[in-house]
Amino acid sequence: MRYSYKVRELGKDIIDEKTNEVSKDVGASEEMQAMSLKKLKAKLDHKKEYHIEYTNKKGNFISATIKGKVRD
């Protein structure tokens, strides 16, 4: 496997009553490996939202929120 991804499942929205700020409930971190981000998305559930972190081939750190790929 070429890339190692740190994947966290995002849960429900949490609303702070005092400041009305919205944040997400973050699950436990899981290490997953795949040859590309496209192949990683195919492994994930399309109904859930995930936060991923990885280093791309140019050495840049990437942090993104994605959903899985819908399979037909």
N, CA, C and O atoms as a MOPAC input file, in Angstrom:
PM7 MOZYME 1SCF
protein

 N      0.83900 1    -1.18500 1     0.00000 1
 C      0.00000 1     0.00000 1     0.00000 1
 C      0.88300 1     1.24800 1     0.00000 1
 O      1.92900 1     1.29000 1     0.64800 1
 N      0.44700 1     2.23400 1    -0.72400 1
 C      1.27900 1     3.40700 1    -0.87800 1
 C      1.06500 1     4.45800 1     0.20300 1
 O      2.03200 1     5.01300 1     0.72700 1
 N     -0.18500 1     4.73600 1     0.54200 1
 C     -0.48000 1     5.80300 1     1.49900 1
 C     -1.13600 1     5.24500 1     2.75100 1
 O     -1.88200 1     4.26700 1     2.70400 1
 N     -0.84000 1     5.88600 1     3.86200 1
 C     -1.45400 1     5.54100 1     5.12700 1
 C     -2.34600 1     6.71200 1     5.52800 1
 O     -1.87700 1     7.84300 1     5.65100 1
 N     -3.61700 1     6.44000 1     5.72900 1
 C     -4.60200 1     7.47000 1     6.05300 1
 C     -5.05900 1     7.32400 1     7.49600 1
 O     -5.23400 1     6.20800 1     7.98400 1
 N     -5.25300 1     8.43800 1     8.17400 1
 C     -5.84000 1     8.43800 1     9.50300 1
 C     -7.30000 1     8.84100 1     9.31500 1
 O     -7.58200 1     9.97000 1     8.91400 1
 N     -8.22400 1     7.93700 1     9.59800 1
 C     -9.64400 1     8.13700 1     9.32000 1
 C    -10.42000 1     8.20600 1    10.62600 1
 O    -10.25900 1     7.35800 1    11.50300 1
 N    -11.26700 1     9.22800 1    10.74700 1
 C    -12.16000 1     9.38100 1    11.89800 1
 C    -13.58900 1     9.54900 1    11.39100 1
 O    -13.84400 1    10.33200 1    10.47600 1
 N    -14.50200 1     8.81800 1    11.98300 1
 C    -15.90600 1     8.94800 1    11.60300 1
 C    -16.50700 1    10.14500 1    12.34500 1
 O    -16.35100 1    10.27700 1    13.55900 1
 N    -17.19000 1    11.00900 1    11.60100 1
 C    -17.84300 1    12.16400 1    12.20100 1
 C    -19.27100 1    11.79200 1    12.57100 1
 O    -19.98900 1    11.18500 1    11.77800 1
 N    -19.67400 1    12.15800 1    13.77200 1
 C    -21.01700 1    11.81800 1    14.24700 1
 C    -21.97700 1    12.97400 1    14.08900 1
 O    -21.88400 1    13.76200 1    13.14800 1
 N    -22.88500 1    13.05800 1    15.01000 1
 C    -23.92500 1    14.08200 1    14.96700 1
 C    -23.36700 1    15.45500 1    15.31700 1
 O    -22.29400 1    15.57400 1    15.90900 1
 N    -24.11700 1    16.49200 1    14.93900 1
 C    -23.74200 1    17.86200 1    15.28600 1
 C    -23.96600 1    18.10600 1    16.76700 1
 O    -24.96100 1    17.65600 1    17.33600 1
 N    -23.03700 1    18.82200 1    17.38900 1
 C    -23.16200 1    19.22900 1    18.77900 1
 C    -23.28500 1    20.74800 1    18.78500 1
 O    -22.43000 1    21.44500 1    18.23900 1
 N    -24.34800 1    21.26200 1    19.40100 1
 C    -24.58800 1    22.70200 1    19.43900 1
 C    -24.32700 1    23.20400 1    20.85300 1
 O    -24.91900 1    22.72500 1    21.81900 1
 N    -23.41800 1    24.18900 1    20.95400 1
 C    -23.11800 1    24.81200 1    22.23900 1
 C    -24.23900 1    25.79800 1    22.55000 1
 O    -24.49800 1    26.71400 1    21.76900 1
 N    -24.90200 1    25.61200 1    23.68900 1
 C    -26.06200 1    26.44500 1    24.05300 1
 C    -25.69200 1    27.90600 1    24.29100 1
 O    -26.47600 1    28.79800 1    23.96800 1
 N    -24.51900 1    28.16200 1    24.84700 1
 C    -24.12700 1    29.53100 1    25.19300 1
 C    -23.72700 1    30.34500 1    23.97400 1
 O    -24.12900 1    31.50100 1    23.83800 1
 N    -22.93400 1    29.74700 1    23.08100 1
 C    -22.40500 1    30.50300 1    21.94400 1
 C    -23.04900 1    30.13300 1    20.61000 1
 O    -22.75400 1    30.75500 1    19.59000 1
 N    -23.92700 1    29.12600 1    20.60400 1
 C    -24.58900 1    28.63100 1    19.39000 1
 C    -23.59900 1    28.16200 1    18.31900 1
 O    -23.90100 1    28.22800 1    17.12700 1
 N    -22.42300 1    27.69000 1    18.73400 1
 C    -21.44500 1    27.14300 1    17.80600 1
 C    -21.77800 1    25.67400 1    17.53000 1
 O    -22.18300 1    24.93900 1    18.43100 1
 N    -21.60400 1    25.26400 1    16.29000 1
 C    -21.89300 1    23.89000 1    15.88700 1
 C    -20.57300 1    23.16500 1    15.65300 1
 O    -19.69600 1    23.66100 1    14.94600 1
 N    -20.44500 1    21.98800 1    16.25400 1
 C    -19.25900 1    21.15300 1    16.03800 1
 C    -19.72100 1    19.71500 1    15.84200 1
 O    -20.87300 1    19.38100 1    16.11800 1
 N    -18.82500 1    18.87800 1    15.37000 1
 C    -19.13900 1    17.47500 1    15.10500 1
 C    -18.57500 1    16.58800 1    16.20600 1
 O    -17.50700 1    16.86400 1    16.75300 1
 N    -19.29700 1    15.52400 1    16.52400 1
 C    -18.81400 1    14.50100 1    17.43500 1
 C    -17.85400 1    13.60300 1    16.65700 1
 O    -18.25300 1    12.98800 1    15.66800 1
 N    -16.59100 1    13.51900 1    17.09100 1
 C    -15.56400 1    12.78500 1    16.35400 1
 C    -15.32300 1    11.43800 1    17.01600 1
 O    -15.15500 1    11.35300 1    18.23300 1
 N    -15.30800 1    10.37900 1    16.20100 1
 C    -15.06400 1     9.03100 1    16.69900 1
 C    -13.57800 1     8.75100 1    16.86700 1
 O    -12.74800 1     9.64600 1    16.71000 1
 N    -13.25400 1     7.52100 1    17.18200 1
 C    -11.86200 1     7.10500 1    17.37300 1
 C    -11.12000 1     7.08700 1    16.04000 1
 O    -11.71500 1     6.85700 1    14.98700 1
 N     -9.82900 1     7.33100 1    16.10000 1
 C     -8.98600 1     7.35300 1    14.91200 1
 C     -8.63600 1     5.92900 1    14.48600 1
 O     -8.35800 1     5.07000 1    15.32300 1
 N     -8.65300 1     5.69000 1    13.17300 1
 C     -8.32800 1     4.37700 1    12.63200 1
 C     -7.34800 1     4.55200 1    11.47800 1
 O     -7.56100 1     5.39400 1    10.60600 1
 N     -6.27600 1     3.76300 1    11.46800 1
 C     -5.30600 1     3.80200 1    10.37500 1
 C     -5.78200 1     2.89800 1     9.24900 1
 O     -6.05100 1     1.71800 1     9.47500 1
 N     -5.89000 1     3.43600 1     8.03700 1
 C     -6.26000 1     2.65000 1     6.86500 1
 C     -5.22000 1     2.89400 1     5.78600 1
 O     -4.61500 1     3.96400 1     5.72800 1
 N     -5.01300 1     1.89600 1     4.92700 1
 C     -4.05800 1     2.04000 1     3.83700 1
 C     -4.75500 1     1.80500 1     2.51400 1
 O     -5.62400 1     0.94100 1     2.39400 1
 N     -4.35600 1     2.59800 1     1.51200 1
 C     -4.89900 1     2.46400 1     0.16500 1
 C     -3.91200 1     3.06900 1    -0.81800 1
 O     -3.04200 1     3.85200 1    -0.43800 1
 N     -4.05200 1     2.70200 1    -2.08000 1
 C     -3.17500 1     3.22500 1    -3.12000 1
 C     -3.52600 1     4.66100 1    -3.50800 1
 O     -2.67100 1     5.39300 1    -4.00700 1
 N     -4.77700 1     5.06700 1    -3.28200 1
 C     -5.18400 1     6.42300 1    -3.63300 1
 C     -6.39700 1     6.81700 1    -2.79300 1
 O     -7.04000 1     5.97400 1    -2.16700 1
 N     -6.69300 1     8.10900 1    -2.79300 1
 C     -7.86400 1     8.60600 1    -2.07400 1
 C     -9.14200 1     8.04500 1    -2.69400 1
 O    -10.10600 1     7.76400 1    -1.98200 1
 N     -9.15200 1     7.88200 1    -4.00000 1
 C    -10.30800 1     7.31900 1    -4.70100 1
 C    -10.59500 1     5.88900 1    -4.22500 1
 O    -11.75400 1     5.52500 1    -4.02700 1
 N     -9.56000 1     5.09200 1    -4.04500 1
 C     -9.73800 1     3.71300 1    -3.58100 1
 C    -10.13300 1     3.67300 1    -2.11000 1
 O    -10.86300 1     2.77400 1    -1.69300 1
 N     -9.66100 1     4.63400 1    -1.32100 1
 C    -10.06800 1     4.71800 1     0.08100 1
 C    -11.55100 1     5.05000 1     0.17800 1
 O    -12.26500 1     4.45800 1     0.98800 1
 N    -12.02500 1     5.99600 1    -0.64400 1
 C    -13.44100 1     6.36500 1    -0.62600 1
 C    -14.33300 1     5.18300 1    -0.96200 1
 O    -15.45500 1     5.09400 1    -0.46300 1
 N    -13.84600 1     4.26400 1    -1.81000 1
 C    -14.62100 1     3.07700 1    -2.17200 1
 C    -14.80000 1     2.13600 1    -0.97500 1
 O    -15.77400 1     1.38500 1    -0.91800 1
 N    -13.86700 1     2.17500 1    -0.02300 1
 C    -13.94100 1     1.32200 1     1.15600 1
 C    -14.89100 1     1.87400 1     2.21800 1
 O    -15.35700 1     1.12300 1     3.07400 1
 N    -15.18300 1     3.17900 1     2.17500 1
 C    -15.96300 1     3.83400 1     3.21800 1
 C    -17.45800 1     3.79200 1     2.91900 1
 O    -17.87000 1     3.67000 1     1.76600 1
 N    -18.26100 1     3.89500 1     3.97600 1
 C    -19.71700 1     3.91300 1     3.85900 1
 C    -20.17200 1     5.26200 1     3.30600 1
 O    -19.76800 1     6.30700 1     3.81700 1
 N    -21.00500 1     5.24900 1     2.27100 1
 C    -21.41400 1     6.49600 1     1.62500 1
 C    -22.42700 1     7.29800 1     2.44400 1
 O    -22.65900 1     8.47100 1     2.15300 1
 N    -23.02700 1     6.68800 1     3.45400 1
 C    -24.01900 1     7.38900 1     4.27000 1
 C    -23.38900 1     8.17200 1     5.41400 1
 O    -24.04800 1     9.00500 1     6.03500 1
 N    -22.11800 1     7.90900 1     5.69300 1
 C    -21.42700 1     8.55800 1     6.81100 1
 C    -20.41400 1     9.56600 1     6.30400 1
 O    -19.99200 1     9.52200 1     5.14800 1
 N    -20.03100 1    10.48100 1     7.19700 1
 C    -19.05000 1    11.50000 1     6.86300 1
 C    -17.77700 1    11.19800 1     7.66200 1
 O    -17.84200 1    10.80700 1     8.82700 1
 N    -16.62100 1    11.38500 1     7.01900 1
 C    -15.33900 1    11.04600 1     7.63100 1
 C    -14.37100 1    12.22100 1     7.53900 1
 O    -14.41500 1    13.01900 1     6.60300 1
 N    -13.49700 1    12.30300 1     8.53900 1
 C    -12.39700 1    13.26700 1     8.51600 1
 C    -11.12700 1    12.45800 1     8.28700 1
 O    -10.83400 1    11.53100 1     9.04100 1
 N    -10.36500 1    12.81000 1     7.24000 1
 C     -9.14500 1    12.06500 1     6.92900 1
 C     -7.93300 1    12.98100 1     6.97700 1
 O     -8.03200 1    14.18500 1     6.74000 1
 N     -6.78800 1    12.38800 1     7.28800 1
 C     -5.51600 1    13.09900 1     7.30700 1
 C     -4.47300 1    12.19300 1     6.66400 1
 O     -4.40500 1    11.00100 1     6.96200 1
 N     -3.66000 1    12.76600 1     5.78000 1
 C     -2.58100 1    12.01500 1     5.14700 1
 C     -1.57200 1    12.97400 1     4.54500 1
 O     -1.81400 1    14.18000 1     4.48200 1
 N     -0.43300 1    12.43900 1     4.09900 1
 C      0.59700 1    13.21400 1     3.42100 1
 C      0.62000 1    12.75900 1     1.96100 1
 O      0.77500 1    11.57000 1     1.68200 1
 N      0.46700 1    13.70000 1     1.03400 1
 C      0.41600 1    13.34300 1    -0.38600 1
 C      1.81900 1    13.10000 1    -0.94900 1
 O      2.80800 1    13.19900 1    -0.22300 1
 N      1.90100 1    12.78200 1    -2.24200 1
 C      3.18400 1    12.39800 1    -2.83700 1
 C      4.18000 1    13.54100 1    -2.91300 1
 O      5.37700 1    13.29500 1    -3.05900 1
 N      3.72400 1    14.78200 1    -2.81800 1
 C      4.63500 1    15.92700 1    -2.82200 1
 C      5.05400 1    16.33600 1    -1.40900 1
 O      5.78400 1    17.31200 1    -1.23100 1
 N      4.59000 1    15.58600 1    -0.40400 1
 C      4.99700 1    15.84400 1     0.97200 1
 C      4.11600 1    16.84300 1     1.70600 1
 O      4.46000 1    17.27200 1     2.80700 1
 N      2.99700 1    17.21800 1     1.12400 1
 C      2.08200 1    18.15800 1     1.77000 1
 C      1.08500 1    17.40700 1     2.64100 1
 O      0.55900 1    16.36600 1     2.24800 1
 N      0.83000 1    17.95100 1     3.83500 1
 C     -0.13500 1    17.35600 1     4.75000 1
 C     -1.53800 1    17.76600 1     4.31700 1
 O     -1.80400 1    18.95000 1     4.11400 1
 N     -2.44000 1    16.79000 1     4.17400 1
 C     -3.80700 1    17.03300 1     3.73400 1
 C     -4.76400 1    16.61500 1     4.84200 1
 O     -4.64300 1    15.52300 1     5.39600 1
 N     -5.70900 1    17.48200 1     5.15900 1
 C     -6.75600 1    17.19500 1     6.12700 1
 C     -8.07300 1    17.56600 1     5.47000 1
 O     -8.26900 1    18.71900 1     5.08700 1
 N     -8.99000 1    16.59300 1     5.33200 1
 C    -10.21800 1    16.83900 1     4.58100 1
 C    -11.38900 1    16.09000 1     5.21200 1
 O    -11.20400 1    15.13900 1     5.97200 1
 N    -12.59900 1    16.54200 1     4.87800 1
 C    -13.82900 1    15.86700 1     5.26900 1
 C    -14.45500 1    15.29700 1     4.00100 1
 O    -14.70600 1    16.02800 1     3.04300 1
 N    -14.70800 1    13.97500 1     3.99900 1
 C    -15.23500 1    13.31600 1     2.80300 1
 C    -16.36400 1    12.36100 1     3.17500 1
 O    -16.58500 1    12.05900 1     4.34800 1
 N    -17.06200 1    11.90000 1     2.16200 1
 C    -18.04300 1    10.81100 1     2.29900 1
 C    -17.56200 1     9.67200 1     1.41700 1
 O    -16.75600 1     9.87200 1     0.50900 1
 N    -18.06400 1     8.47900 1     1.69300 1
 C    -17.69200 1     7.32900 1     0.89700 1
 C    -18.33900 1     7.37100 1    -0.48700 1
 O    -19.20500 1     8.20100 1    -0.76400 1
 N    -17.90000 1     6.46800 1    -1.33400 1
 C    -18.39000 1     6.39200 1    -2.70300 1
 C    -19.68400 1     5.59400 1    -2.76400 1
 O    -19.78600 1     4.52800 1    -2.15700 1
 N    -20.67300 1     6.10100 1    -3.49300 1
 C    -21.94400 1     5.39700 1    -3.67600 1
 C    -21.74000 1     4.31300 1    -4.71700 1
 O    -21.29600 1     4.58400 1    -5.83300 1
 N    -22.06600 1     3.09200 1    -4.34900 1
 C    -21.91000 1     1.96300 1    -5.26800 1
 C    -23.24300 1     1.67200 1    -5.93000 1
 O    -24.28400 1     1.66400 1    -5.27200 1
 N    -23.20900 1     1.43500 1    -7.22100 1
 C    -24.44100 1     1.11700 1    -7.95400 1
 C    -24.69600 1    -0.35900 1    -7.98500 1
 O    -25.69000 1    -0.80200 1    -8.56100 1

